[in-house]
C-alpha cells in the first residue's frame, strides 16, 4: 500500500511549521495576570524544567508593568516546565 501525499502537503504553512519544529521547544509563555508592580529596569525570565536552552524576555508597557513574555529561543526537550 502506498500513501497518497499531494504536493501541497509539503508546502503548506502547517507543513513548514511541522518540519521546523523543535521537539519539546517552548514557543510561547502566557501570563496568567498582568503584573501589579511596575518595574524601572529589565526583568529576568528564568525557564526551568527538564529541557535546555529556552530563553525569554519580559516586555514592559509604558508604565513599567510586565505586559507579555516573548520567547527568544525555544530550547529543546522540555516535557515539563
C-alpha positions in Angstrom: 0.0 0.0 0.0 1.4 3.4 -1.0 0.1 6.5 0.9 -1.2 9.3 -1.3 0.5 12.6 -0.5 -0.1 15.6 -2.5 2.5 18.3 -3.4 0.7 20.8 -1.1 1.3 18.6 2.0 5.0 19.7 1.9 4.5 23.4 1.0 1.6 24.4 3.3 2.2 26.8 6.2 1.3 24.0 8.6 3.8 21.7 7.0 6.5 24.3 7.3 5.9 24.6 11.0 5.9 20.8 11.4 9.2 20.5 9.5 11.0 23.2 11.6 9.5 22.3 15.0 11.9 21.5 17.7 10.9 18.5 19.9 10.0 19.9 23.3 10.6 23.5 22.4 8.7 26.2 24.3 7.3 28.6 21.7 5.2 30.9 23.9 4.7 31.9 27.5 1.3 33.2 28.6 1.0 35.4 31.6 -1.8 34.4 33.9 -2.3 38.0 35.0 -0.6 41.3 34.2 2.0 42.4 36.8 0.8 44.5 39.7 4.1 46.2 40.4 5.8 48.4 37.9 9.5 47.8 37.1 12.0 50.5 36.3 14.6 48.1 34.8 14.7 44.9 32.8 13.1 41.8 34.3 14.8 38.5 34.0 12.8 35.4 32.9 14.0 32.0 34.1 12.7 28.9 32.4 13.1 25.7 34.4 12.1 22.2 33.6 13.7 19.1 32.2 14.7 20.7 28.9 17.6 23.0 28.0 18.2 26.3 26.3 14.9 28.2 26.5 15.3 31.9 26.8 12.7 34.6 27.1 12.4 38.3 27.8 9.7 40.2 29.7 8.2 43.2 27.8 7.1 46.1 29.9 4.4 48.6 28.9 4.9 52.3 29.1 4.1 52.4 32.8 6.6 49.7 33.6 4.2 46.8 34.1 5.0 43.4 32.6 2.8 43.2 29.6 3.9 39.9 28.0 6.8 37.5 27.7 8.5 36.8 24.4 10.4 33.6 23.8 13.8 34.4 22.1 14.9 30.8 21.9 12.6 27.8 22.3 15.2 25.4 23.6 14.5 21.7 23.3 13.4 18.6 25.2 11.0 20.4 27.6 8.3 18.0 28.6 7.7 19.7 31.9 8.4 23.3 32.6 
